[in-house]
Amino acid sequence: MSFRRNNIKQQPCEVIVGAQCGNAVLRGAHIYVPGIVSASKFMKGGDVVSVYSDIKGKCKKGAKEFDGTKIFLGNGISELSRKEIFSRLPELKGVGVRMTDPVYLSPSFDNVLPSYLFLQNLPSAVVSHVLDPQPGEKILDLCAAPGGKTTHIAALMHDQGEVIALDKISNKVEKIKQNALLLGLKSIRAFCFDGTKALKLDMVKDTDGEPPFLPESFDRILLDAPCSGLGQRPNMACTWTLKEVTSYQPLQRKLFTVAAELLKPGGVLVYSTCTVTLAENEEQVAWALETFPQLQLQRQDPQVGGEGMLGAGLSSEQLKRLQRFDPCVVPSQDSDTGSLRDARIEDTLWLANKDCIGFFIAKFVKCKST
């Protein structure tokens, strides 16, 4: 949970960063050199600088000043001079500005107990508990990168059983393997494979546990589906077109169809997204219940988020079995953390649980074979 600080004095020395880098700063990151687009002509290493995000992408690389649309992110200490940042030497990759007074107090957890901790948003951690993996089971994480939920699932199983992780982008699969190795988890097997093709259409014997897989091969499946990502926060600029936002529903249904076939009778399928649209969430649940009569919607434990949203034709009871994290239900906070000093602990915990990214979770159980 983070609160905006309005009493930070802006400095004459400015650093401009791209919108993506700016989002990372709001989430607690320092600024790495590749993210710096512009810096004041007199900036030296050790200077106190004010950092701004160029949300429209109009600032030219290496500019000495920028008068376009920019959003103040806070103050920091420059680790390098302007000359060092924009010299013709090979591109630097280290920290360029170390944030000391960010607008939002979101502390960085970079390199904090890296062999023991994997930082996740609250709903992302809730998903694995809803899946409730058990030691000795065979689990599929259908769209797994970068591996936060994959590693959490393996940890909840006490690293006993098998967790198959799929992603179709090779460097992301390597990231999953690196995270598993870093956390000492041996039950994870990651493959570079398109989840929409993970179902083996012929009935030839399975080959060494590699994709594609025979029907009804898995005890539990997590489908953390590719989505429009409109629940990601903070996010100062969105370049999505309507066509792009609506393009995800067909892909999600292809993946869900594969997951339903790969799930054993009695198995659990958890569907989740990090977006807030009805089309990618409740409408998908309504479609799944109509398309796959062998699937039943289940109550979730733990239930931290709110119930589902009206508009997809689901009953009141069905909406209560969904879990939606929606930041808009949180009262606006534009003051410092001091405003919470007199708050009840129950109210503080409620805010902490609700003030997170937008997220959606649905849990199904397969009652019989297809």
C-alpha positions as CSV (number, residue, x, y, z in Angstrom):
1,M,0.0,0.0,0.0
2,S,1.5,3.4,-1.0
3,F,0.5,7.0,-0.4
4,R,1.3,10.1,-2.4
5,R,3.6,12.6,-0.8
6,N,2.9,16.2,-1.7
7,N,5.6,18.0,0.2
8,I,8.7,17.1,-1.9
9,K,10.6,20.2,-3.2
10,Q,11.3,20.0,-6.9
11,Q,15.0,20.6,-7.9
12,P,16.4,22.7,-10.8
13,C,18.4,19.7,-12.0
14,E,16.1,17.4,-13.9
15,V,16.2,13.8,-15.2
16,I,13.6,12.6,-17.7
17,V,12.8,8.9,-18.0
18,G,10.5,6.9,-20.3
19,A,7.0,6.0,-19.3
20,Q,7.9,2.3,-18.6
21,C,10.8,3.3,-16.4
22,G,8.5,5.8,-14.7
23,N,6.0,3.1,-13.8
24,A,8.9,1.1,-12.3
25,V,10.0,4.1,-10.2
26,L,6.4,4.5,-8.8
27,R,6.6,0.8,-7.8
28,G,9.8,1.3,-5.8
29,A,12.6,0.9,-8.3
30,H,15.7,3.0,-8.7
31,I,16.6,4.3,-12.2
32,Y,19.0,2.4,-14.4
33,V,20.9,4.2,-17.1
34,P,19.0,2.8,-20.1
35,G,15.8,4.3,-18.8
36,I,17.2,7.8,-18.7
37,V,16.1,9.9,-21.8
38,S,17.3,13.4,-20.8
39,A,19.3,15.2,-18.1
40,S,20.0,18.8,-17.4
41,K,23.2,20.0,-19.0
42,F,24.9,20.9,-15.7
43,M,24.1,17.5,-13.9
44,K,27.1,15.9,-12.1
45,G,27.4,12.7,-10.1
46,G,26.2,13.2,-6.6
47,D,23.6,16.0,-7.5
48,V,20.2,16.0,-6.0
49,V,17.8,15.7,-9.1
50,S,14.1,15.7,-9.7
51,V,12.9,12.9,-11.8
52,Y,10.0,13.1,-14.3
53,S,8.3,10.7,-16.6
54,D,7.8,11.5,-20.3
55,I,4.4,9.8,-20.6
56,K,3.9,10.7,-24.3
57,G,7.3,9.6,-25.5
58,K,8.1,13.1,-27.0
59,C,11.5,13.7,-25.3
60,K,14.6,13.2,-27.6
61,K,17.3,11.0,-26.3
62,G,20.1,13.1,-24.8
63,A,18.1,16.4,-24.7
64,K,19.4,19.0,-22.2
65,E,15.9,20.2,-21.3
66,F,12.3,19.1,-21.9
67,D,9.2,21.3,-21.8
68,G,6.7,18.7,-22.9
69,T,4.2,16.8,-20.8
70,K,6.0,15.2,-17.8
71,I,4.9,13.8,-14.5
72,F,6.9,14.4,-11.3
73,L,8.1,11.1,-9.7
74,G,10.3,12.4,-6.9
75,N,13.9,13.2,-6.1
76,G,17.0,11.2,-6.1
77,I,20.8,11.3,-6.2
78,S,22.6,11.1,-9.6
79,E,25.2,8.3,-9.6
80,L,26.7,9.7,-12.8
81,S,27.2,12.9,-14.7
82,R,25.3,13.8,-17.8
83,K,28.4,13.3,-19.9
84,E,29.0,9.8,-18.5
85,I,25.4,8.8,-19.2
86,F,25.3,10.1,-22.8
87,S,28.8,9.5,-23.9
88,R,29.6,7.4,-26.9
89,L,31.0,4.6,-24.8
90,P,29.2,1.2,-24.7
91,E,25.8,1.7,-23.1
92,L,26.0,1.6,-19.3
93,K,23.6,-0.7,-17.4
94,G,24.0,0.3,-13.7
95,V,22.0,2.6,-11.5
96,G,21.9,6.1,-12.9
97,V,19.7,7.7,-10.2
98,R,19.2,6.3,-6.8
99,M,15.7,7.4,-5.6
100,T,15.7,9.0,-2.1
101,D,12.4,10.9,-2.0
102,P,9.9,9.2,-4.3
103,V,6.4,10.6,-4.7
104,Y,5.0,7.2,-3.5
105,L,6.6,5.4,-0.6
106,S,7.0,2.0,-2.3
107,P,10.4,0.6,-1.0
108,S,12.6,-1.4,-3.4
109,F,13.1,-5.1,-2.6
110,D,15.8,-5.6,-5.1
111,N,18.4,-8.1,-3.8
112,V,16.6,-8.5,-0.5
113,L,17.2,-12.1,0.5
114,P,17.2,-13.2,-3.2
115,S,17.6,-16.9,-2.4
116,Y,14.5,-16.8,-0.1
117,L,12.1,-14.2,-1.4
118,F,10.2,-13.7,-4.6
119,L,8.3,-10.4,-4.5
120,Q,4.7,-10.6,-5.7
121,N,1.5,-8.5,-5.5
122,L,-1.0,-9.8,-3.0
123,P,-3.5,-11.2,-5.5
124,S,-0.7,-13.1,-7.3
125,A,0.2,-14.8,-4.0
126,V,-3.5,-15.5,-3.3
127,V,-3.9,-17.4,-6.6
128,S,-1.5,-20.2,-5.6
129,H,-3.3,-20.7,-2.3
130,V,-6.6,-20.9,-4.1
131,L,-5.1,-23.6,-6.4
132,D,-4.1,-25.4,-3.2
133,P,-1.4,-27.7,-4.7
134,Q,-0.6,-30.9,-2.6
135,P,2.7,-32.8,-2.3
136,G,3.1,-35.5,-4.9
137,E,0.7,-34.0,-7.4
138,K,1.3,-33.1,-11.1
139,I,0.6,-29.4,-11.7
140,L,0.6,-27.4,-14.9
141,D,1.2,-23.6,-15.0
142,L,0.1,-23.0,-18.6
143,C,1.4,-19.4,-19.0
144,A,4.1,-19.3,-16.4
145,A,6.7,-16.6,-17.0
146,P,8.4,-15.1,-15.2
147,G,7.8,-17.8,-12.7
148,G,6.5,-16.1,-9.5
149,K,3.4,-18.3,-9.2
150,T,5.3,-21.4,-10.5
151,T,7.8,-21.1,-7.7
152,H,5.1,-20.4,-5.1
153,I,3.2,-23.5,-6.2
154,A,6.3,-25.6,-5.9
155,A,7.0,-24.1,-2.4
156,L,3.5,-24.8,-1.2
157,M,4.0,-28.5,-2.4
158,H,7.2,-28.6,-0.3
159,D,9.0,-29.2,-3.6
160,Q,7.4,-32.7,-3.7
161,G,5.7,-33.6,-7.0
162,E,6.0,-32.1,-10.4
163,V,5.3,-28.6,-11.6
164,I,5.3,-28.1,-15.4
165,A,5.7,-24.5,-16.5
166,L,5.1,-23.4,-20.1
167,D,5.7,-20.2,-22.0
168,K,6.3,-19.6,-25.7
169,I,9.0,-17.0,-25.3
170,S,12.4,-18.6,-24.8
171,N,14.1,-15.9,-22.7
172,K,11.2,-15.9,-20.4
173,V,11.5,-19.6,-19.9
174,E,15.1,-19.2,-19.0
175,K,14.0,-16.7,-16.4
176,I,11.6,-19.3,-14.9
177,K,14.5,-21.8,-14.7
178,Q,16.8,-19.2,-13.1
179,N,14.2,-18.4,-10.5
180,A,13.7,-22.0,-9.7
181,L,17.4,-22.6,-9.4
182,L,17.8,-19.5,-7.2
183,L,15.2,-20.6,-4.8
184,G,16.5,-24.2,-4.8
185,L,13.3,-25.8,-6.2
186,K,13.8,-29.1,-8.0
187,S,10.2,-30.0,-8.8
188,I,9.9,-27.4,-11.6
189,R,10.3,-28.3,-15.3
190,A,10.0,-25.4,-17.7
191,F,9.5,-25.7,-21.4
192,C,9.4,-23.2,-24.3
193,F,6.0,-24.2,-25.7
194,D,2.8,-22.5,-26.9
195,G,0.1,-23.3,-24.4
196,T,-2.6,-23.4,-27.1
197,K,-0.9,-26.5,-28.5
198,A,-0.2,-28.3,-25.3
199,L,-2.9,-30.9,-25.8
200,K,-1.7,-34.1,-27.6
201,L,-4.3,-34.9,-30.2
202,D,-3.2,-38.4,-31.0
203,M,-3.3,-41.1,-28.2
204,V,0.3,-42.2,-28.7
205,K,2.1,-42.8,-25.4
206,D,3.4,-39.6,-23.7
207,T,7.1,-38.9,-24.4
208,D,9.1,-38.3,-21.2
209,G,6.7,-35.8,-19.7
210,E,7.4,-33.2,-22.3
211,P,4.7,-31.1,-24.1
212,P,2.3,-31.7,-25.7
213,F,0.5,-33.8,-23.1
214,L,-2.2,-36.5,-23.2
215,P,-5.7,-35.5,-22.0
216,E,-6.4,-35.7,-18.3
217,S,-2.7,-35.6,-17.3
218,F,-2.8,-33.0,-14.5
219,D,-4.2,-32.9,-11.0
220,R,-4.3,-29.1,-11.0
221,I,-3.9,-26.4,-13.6
222,L,-3.2,-22.7,-13.3
223,L,-4.2,-20.6,-16.3
224,D,-2.9,-17.1,-15.4
225,A,-4.0,-16.0,-18.9
226,P,-2.4,-13.4,-21.2
227,C,-4.7,-10.3,-20.8
228,S,-5.0,-6.6,-21.5
229,G,-3.2,-5.9,-18.1
230,L,-5.5,-3.0,-17.3
231,G,-5.2,-3.8,-13.6
232,Q,-1.5,-3.1,-13.4
233,R,-0.8,-0.2,-11.1
234,P,0.6,2.4,-11.0
235,N,0.4,3.1,-14.7
236,M,0.6,6.7,-16.0
237,A,0.0,6.1,-19.7
238,C,-1.8,3.5,-21.7
239,T,-1.2,3.1,-25.4
240,W,-3.7,0.2,-26.0
241,T,-6.2,0.6,-28.8
242,L,-9.7,-0.9,-28.4
243,K,-8.8,-3.5,-31.0
244,E,-5.8,-4.6,-28.9
245,V,-7.8,-4.7,-25.6
246,T,-10.5,-6.9,-27.2
247,S,-8.0,-9.3,-28.9
248,Y,-7.4,-11.3,-25.7
249,Q,-10.7,-13.0,-25.2
250,P,-10.3,-15.5,-28.1
251,L,-6.8,-16.4,-27.0
252,Q,-8.0,-16.9,-23.4
253,R,-10.7,-19.3,-24.6
254,K,-8.3,-21.3,-26.7
255,L,-6.0,-21.7,-23.6
256,F,-9.0,-22.5,-21.4
257,T,-10.2,-25.2,-23.8
258,V,-6.8,-26.9,-23.6
259,A,-6.7,-26.6,-19.9
260,A,-10.1,-28.2,-19.5
261,E,-9.0,-31.2,-21.6
262,L,-5.7,-31.6,-19.8
263,L,-7.3,-31.7,-16.3
264,K,-8.0,-35.0,-14.6
265,P,-11.6,-35.7,-13.3
266,G,-11.7,-34.3,-9.8
267,G,-8.9,-31.9,-10.6
268,V,-8.9,-28.1,-10.0
269,L,-8.5,-25.4,-12.7
270,V,-7.8,-21.8,-11.6
271,Y,-8.3,-19.0,-14.1
272,S,-6.8,-15.6,-13.4
273,T,-6.0,-12.3,-15.1
274,C,-4.5,-9.0,-14.0
275,T,-7.1,-7.0,-15.8
276,V,-10.5,-5.5,-14.8
277,T,-12.6,-5.9,-18.0
278,L,-15.9,-7.9,-17.8
279,A,-15.1,-9.5,-21.2
280,E,-11.9,-11.1,-19.9
281,N,-13.2,-12.1,-16.5
282,E,-16.9,-12.7,-15.7
283,E,-17.9,-13.2,-19.3
284,Q,-15.2,-15.9,-19.6
285,V,-16.5,-17.7,-16.6
286,A,-20.1,-17.6,-18.0
287,W,-18.8,-19.0,-21.3
288,A,-16.8,-21.7,-19.6
289,L,-19.7,-22.9,-17.5
290,E,-21.9,-23.1,-20.7
291,T,-19.2,-24.7,-22.9
292,F,-17.8,-27.2,-20.3
293,P,-20.7,-28.8,-18.3
294,Q,-18.2,-31.0,-16.6
295,L,-16.7,-28.0,-14.8
296,Q,-18.3,-26.5,-11.7
297,L,-17.5,-23.1,-10.2
298,Q,-16.1,-23.4,-6.6
299,R,-15.8,-21.2,-3.6
300,Q,-12.3,-19.9,-3.0
301,D,-10.0,-20.0,0.1
302,P,-8.6,-17.6,1.0
303,Q,-11.3,-15.0,0.0
304,V,-9.5,-11.6,0.1
305,G,-10.9,-9.8,-2.8
306,G,-14.5,-8.7,-3.5
307,E,-17.1,-10.7,-5.4
308,G,-17.6,-10.7,-9.1
309,M,-19.1,-7.9,-11.2
310,L,-22.6,-7.9,-12.6
311,G,-23.2,-7.9,-16.3
312,A,-22.2,-11.4,-17.6
313,G,-25.4,-13.2,-16.6
314,L,-23.9,-15.0,-13.6
315,S,-26.1,-15.6,-10.5
316,S,-25.6,-13.8,-7.2
317,E,-24.2,-17.1,-5.8
318,Q,-21.8,-17.5,-8.7
319,L,-20.5,-14.0,-8.3
320,K,-19.8,-14.7,-4.6
321,R,-17.6,-17.6,-5.7
322,L,-15.4,-15.3,-7.8
323,Q,-12.6,-13.1,-6.5
324,R,-12.1,-9.6,-7.9
325,F,-9.5,-7.1,-6.7
326,D,-10.6,-3.7,-7.9
327,P,-8.5,-0.6,-6.8
328,C,-11.5,1.7,-7.4
329,V,-13.2,0.4,-4.2
330,V,-10.3,2.0,-2.1
331,P,-10.9,5.5,-0.8
332,S,-8.6,8.1,-2.4
333,Q,-5.5,8.8,-0.4
334,D,-3.5,11.9,-1.2
335,S,-1.8,12.5,2.1
336,D,1.3,11.2,3.9
337,T,1.3,8.0,5.9
338,G,0.9,10.1,9.1
339,S,-2.8,10.3,8.3
340,L,-3.1,6.6,9.3
341,R,-1.6,7.0,12.8
342,D,-5.0,7.2,14.4
343,A,-6.7,4.5,12.2
344,R,-7.9,1.2,13.6
345,I,-5.7,-1.7,12.8
346,E,-8.6,-3.4,11.1
347,D,-9.1,-0.4,8.8
348,T,-5.4,-0.3,8.0
349,L,-5.4,-4.0,7.1
350,W,-8.5,-3.6,5.0
351,L,-6.7,-0.8,3.0
352,A,-3.6,-2.9,2.7
353,N,-5.6,-5.8,1.2
354,K,-7.6,-3.7,-1.2
355,D,-5.0,-1.2,-2.4
356,C,-3.3,-3.5,-4.9
357,I,-3.3,-4.2,-8.6
358,G,-6.6,-5.0,-10.3
359,F,-6.9,-8.8,-10.5
360,F,-9.5,-11.6,-11.1
361,I,-9.6,-15.2,-9.9
362,A,-12.1,-18.1,-10.7
363,K,-11.8,-21.7,-9.5
364,F,-13.3,-24.7,-11.2
365,V,-13.4,-28.4,-10.4
366,K,-13.8,-31.1,-13.1
367,C,-16.6,-33.5,-12.1
368,K,-16.2,-36.1,-14.9
369,S,-14.3,-36.9,-18.0
370,T,-15.1,-35.1,-21.2
